[in-house]
Structures are given as C-alpha cells and as structure tokens.
Amino acid sequence: MRLLRLAVETQRWDLAAHTIVLATVRILRNGDRPDVRKSKEKTRRPRR
C-alpha cells in the first residue's frame, strides 16, 4: 500500500479514500470476506 502511504504523507485525502475503496473492492471480489462461513449449510442437530 505504497500509494496509501504517499497519499497520507502528502495529505491527499481524496486519493487516500479512493485507495482504501479500491483495496476493499479487490478483497471482496476475490471472495476473501472476513467472518463469513465458507459452507452455506445450516448447522442443525441430527434428528433421532
């Protein structure tokens, strides 16, 4: 994130915000969402 560091050092807050948004989009597009289960099955107790 060299671009983010550069944006903060030069106080370019618009560039810093765009960099954060771009990084977030890349993470979400790859499916690496935090705190989300990989399996979509519900956890149930087995029936007797």
Sequence and secondary structure as in RCSB ss.txt:
>XXXX:A:sequence
MRLLRLAVETQRWDLAAHTIVLATVRILRNGDRPDVRKSKEKTRRPRR
>XXXX:A:secstr
 HHHHHHHHTT HHHHHHHHHHHHHHHHHTT  TT  S          
